[in-house]
Amino acid sequence: MPSDRAGYTLSVYAIDVSPSMGETKADPGSESKVPKLKLVKEYVARKCEPRISSGRKTEAVGILSYGGKTNNQANMAFVKQDPTNEDPPYANVSSDVAIQTAKPKTLEVVMNLDVGEYEGNPVSALMVALDMIHIHKHTKSWALEVVLITDGESAFRQDEYEEAMERFDNDGVRLSVVGIDFQPINEAVDKSKSRNKRLSEKFWRTFVSMLHERISKTTESEEMLPTLETFDEALLESRLPRPAVVNGTVSGIDLHIGSSEVDAEQAITIPIKYSKATMKARPPTLSKAWKSAMELQLPNRPSLGSQRHSSNQLMSSLINQSQSQGEGPPRLEDFANLISAEVKSHSTYVVKKIDNVPQSSQMASQAYEATQQASQAQAEEDDEEEFVEKEDIVKAWRFGSTWVPMEADTFEPMETKKGVEILGFFPKDAIKRHLLMGEVRFVWPDLTSPKGQIQFSALVEGMELRGMCAVVRWVLKDQAEPVIGLCLPAMDFPGEGKRLDYMYWVKLPFAEDEHNFWFPSLTTYKTATGKVVKEHPLLPTDEQCELMDDLVQSMDLDMYAREQAKRKKDEEEDQEMSGDEEEEAEDESPRWFETQKSYNPVIHRIKEAIFHASLTSDLDADPLGPPHPELTKYFDTPDEIADRITDVTEKLKDALNIKKVSPRTRKKVQKEGLREDEGYIDIDELFDETETKVKAESSSQATKPKRERPSPIKGSENPRFIESDDEDMQSPPPSHSANKPMSRVKPKAGRLISNENPLEDFKTLIEGEGDVFRKAIQDLGAVVEENIQSSFSYQNYSTAIECLKEMRSTALMYEEVETYNEYLVGLEKKIKNGKKKDFWDKFEAEGESVSKISEEEAQQALTEYD
């Protein structure tokens, strides 16, 4: 019996590889001629592709070829029993792929099939295929199928055809015979064909009809009946886009009418089942990344014998693994096929620092960027970012322009219980259709509860007779978020005296999810005083409305589809179409756009690309072809409609006075040239005592004689560069500003130590009054971290090491050993996870002067300072 679940299918493909399969034939999708076997391999690969993409273990495939080599259990058993027989019945039949879960390796075996040397026996191939199915472990719920593909050019013995039909019937296996260049079953066999092909075609027509008559007596399922198909039609059908149709997983839940907590006697609980009716389709994901073989090869390309002892442990392990499996040493070009890894997401949390920089610092930064833009880019990026561990992150909700942090346990989960509760009913006519656009679920009663079936059926019938629908509150599990949805009743009559009651469930939006946009009337225009104006440039005239109606009617696609169908019908009538077919054609109401035959071009184009790349060894020589016509047939307006609306469009343009909008031109802004006192920044003035003095001197600069502009590269023996806004000048100041006192830089908010003079500030705090040792060590540690991250190359490393030494000695003296040791643990973690990993090498090189403080060292310091 066919499977009602996703998967649970088993297919064996019996491929004819007789010498005649090497002959060429016309490709049904193009004008080129290719070997028959190549087209057959494409057909089988396309049939296996959906099963491989799904990844289900319950979709099994087997590959069998006949007309070439011999490799099957039946032949081995026959030869063992009768070794003197020179013509065993199952010779030249090979089980190339045993029945197993569909994998890419299966397609590799199919694409490597070659034309055989013998004329194969298709009846023997069917017997071997049935043996393969018989020994496979499966249950009665699996859908079993054998697909035989042959060109019928080989003569064969027909001794076992009756036994084969009996086994197909008893085992419940469906047979599909695909004949290459066979005539359709409603046409007579072409007498111009070869004798073997005519006899083979007649045999398969008789075989399929007899098997069809036999199986139809024991089953009513049309899916179990055998079929005889032509290969060209089957190949074209396999090339069509195929949406993934999967039966949804069935789950159970209770439907509540009334509350048992309010009135337990009147409350009704109905056990129901539900499954998804529709689901959003998504393109296949890129789940693996492959290492390029060129990255794994050694620079000097040594011999394979020397590779085993090379320093590249990865290559050596791959070579040893390949040789241990008996495959021999791999080639260097094959390493790309041996290494792959799943693509996994990795998140890094970064906090960007945005400080309020004074105007003078901004001017200095601009001067530096003008000279050192390339080298400073990385340093600026490090200044703006700070890496944060995931454990230190707290969710925050935005309230206006403020972020309100909320801990994980701030909100308690809602006290909800699993179940579907009917809140009320309202008329179906009041439903806004645009609200029913979400995913749909089927709802039906639990088939194991007769009482529940009666209750559910009565509920559906009552809703249907009164034209009502139900608003329900759906909770999938305890303490889960509730979802408001709509249940629509449905009554189906699958047969005489049979009725099926069920419901559709669709999620409803909340008020915040629905956005209504209102606009004024297009037919009524009112003035500010409320007077209705009948003639106005914004109101359409009768002529304009008639022309627009003609345009819309001319572009009616369904009318165009009916005209095409009528034209096709007239052509068929000319070919003496039968009366029954005429009645069938009259009953049809064709449409131009059919949802059942429209496919998402993005999803299926990606599938085409993946399938083509999996079967093609050289993509440069055989690139991906154009998309299938079914993916693009709705992209353009039909030519007949475009020609039909040309005259109406021109008349409508004149009636509506439509004119082409002239391109917008931007006015050119004339930039004023720089005055004599502009375009020059005096670095000395940027570091004066106060900002007021800077402004005063800059304002009076125009009256002073113009000085020679200092260059950061030429004209100065000691060029001065500003590494960042928070750092001091590293080079010594010139002589004319050496006597100017430097202003006291304020630390950041909440700190006692500034980033510019950390050591001086730290020593001042330690030597001053008050017990601020722990705070001073913590602030100095934060400054050290920021200076390391903002360091241009290793410029600030030496200062950071000096700060760490001072922190360690202070911690020993004032009993803050734990504070220093805890800080080093956090510093090591941040440095090794950040971009300045080379600082830790310099830290370790300093040895005990900056290392953690041991208990013995702390005890000794305690006794010394006491």
JOGI-V488343 format. One record per backbone hydrogen bond with DSSP energy under -0.5 kcal/mol. NH is the residue of the N-H (numbers start at 0). CO is the residue of the C=O. If there is no record, write none. Layout:
# JOGI-V488343
nh: (NH	NH)
co: (CO	CO)
This chain:
# JOGI-V488343
nh: (7	8	9	10	11	12	13	13	14	14	15	16	16	20	21	22	24	26	29	33	35	36	38	39	40	41	42	43	44	45	46	47	48	49	51	52	53	54	58	59	59	60	61	62	63	64	65	66	67	70	70	75	76	77	78	79	80	81	84	90	92	93	94	95	95	96	99	101	105	106	107	108	109	110	111	112	115	117	119	121	124	125	126	127	128	129	130	131	132	133	134	135	137	141	142	143	143	144	145	146	147	147	148	148	149	149	160	163	164	165	166	167	168	169	170	171	172	173	175	176	177	177	178	178	179	180	181	186	192	197	198	199	200	201	202	203	204	205	206	207	208	209	210	211	212	213	214	215	216	217	218	223	224	226	228	230	233	234	235	236	237	238	239	239	242	244	245	250	252	254	255	255	256	257	259	262	266	267	269	271	272	273	274	276	277	286	288	290	294	295	295	296	300	306	307	308	309	312	315	316	317	318	319	320	321	322	323	324	325	326	333	334	336	337	338	339	340	342	343	348	349	350	351	352	353	356	361	362	363	364	365	366	367	368	369	370	370	371	372	375	376	378	379	380	381	382	383	384	385	387	391	392	394	396	398	398	399	401	403	403	404	405	409	411	415	418	419	420	420	421	422	422	423	425	427	429	430	432	434	435	436	440	441	442	443	445	448	449	452	453	454	455	456	457	458	459	460	461	462	463	464	465	466	467	468	469	470	471	471	472	473	473	474	478	479	482	484	485	486	487	487	489	491	493	497	499	500	501	502	503	504	505	506	507	512	513	513	517	524	526	529	532	532	538	539	544	545	546	547	548	549	550	551	552	553	554	555	556	559	560	561	562	563	564	565	566	567	568	569	570	571	572	573	574	575	576	581	582	583	584	585	586	587	593	594	596	597	600	603	604	605	606	607	608	609	610	611	612	613	614	614	615	616	621	630	631	631	632	634	641	642	643	644	645	648	649	650	651	652	653	654	655	656	657	669	670	677	681	682	685	686	686	687	693	694	695	696	697	698	699	700	702	703	703	710	722	726	729	736	737	739	744	750	760	761	762	763	764	765	766	767	771	775	776	777	778	779	780	781	782	783	784	785	786	787	788	789	790	792	794	796	797	799	800	801	802	803	804	805	806	807	808	809	810	811	812	813	814	815	819	820	821	822	823	824	825	826	827	828	829	830	831	832	833	833	838	839	840	841	842	843	844	845	845	846	848	849	850	853	857	858	859	860	861	862	863	864	865)
co: (57	57	142	59	144	61	11	146	12	63	148	14	65	17	18	19	33	31	26	24	22	20	34	35	36	37	38	39	40	41	42	43	44	45	47	48	49	50	55	8	57	99	10	96	12	93	14	91	91	68	92	71	72	73	74	75	76	77	81	87	89	64	70	62	93	62	60	58	102	102	103	104	105	106	107	109	16	66	117	119	120	121	122	123	124	125	126	127	128	129	130	131	135	138	7	141	171	9	173	11	145	175	13	146	147	177	157	159	160	161	162	163	164	165	166	167	167	143	145	226	147	175	176	228	149	178	178	183	189	193	194	195	196	197	198	199	200	201	202	203	204	205	206	207	208	209	210	211	213	214	214	220	221	174	176	178	229	230	231	232	233	234	235	236	240	242	243	273	271	269	253	419	267	255	257	258	262	256	254	252	443	250	441	439	439	284	340	338	291	291	292	292	297	302	303	305	306	310	311	312	313	314	315	316	317	318	319	320	322	321	330	331	333	334	334	337	288	286	341	387	347	385	349	383	351	354	357	358	359	360	361	362	363	364	365	366	367	367	368	371	372	374	375	376	377	378	379	380	350	348	388	389	405	403	396	401	397	398	396	401	402	394	406	409	413	474	253	418	472	255	420	470	470	468	466	426	427	430	431	432	434	504	274	502	272	270	445	447	448	449	450	451	452	453	454	455	456	457	458	459	460	461	463	462	425	486	423	469	484	420	471	482	418	415	476	473	471	505	469	485	503	501	499	491	494	491	498	489	442	487	440	485	438	483	509	509	510	515	532	530	526	524	530	535	521	540	541	542	543	544	545	546	547	548	549	550	552	554	555	556	557	558	559	560	561	562	563	564	565	566	567	568	569	570	572	571	577	578	579	580	581	582	583	591	592	593	594	598	599	600	601	602	603	604	605	606	607	608	609	610	611	611	614	617	627	627	628	628	631	637	638	639	640	642	644	645	646	647	648	649	650	651	652	652	667	668	674	679	680	681	682	683	684	689	690	691	692	693	694	695	697	699	699	700	713	720	723	720	733	734	736	742	747	756	757	758	759	760	761	762	763	769	771	772	773	774	775	776	777	778	779	780	781	782	783	784	785	787	790	791	793	793	795	796	797	798	799	800	801	802	803	804	805	806	807	808	809	811	810	815	816	817	818	819	820	821	822	823	824	825	826	827	828	829	830	835	836	836	837	838	839	840	841	842	843	845	846	846	851	853	854	855	856	857	858	859	860	861)
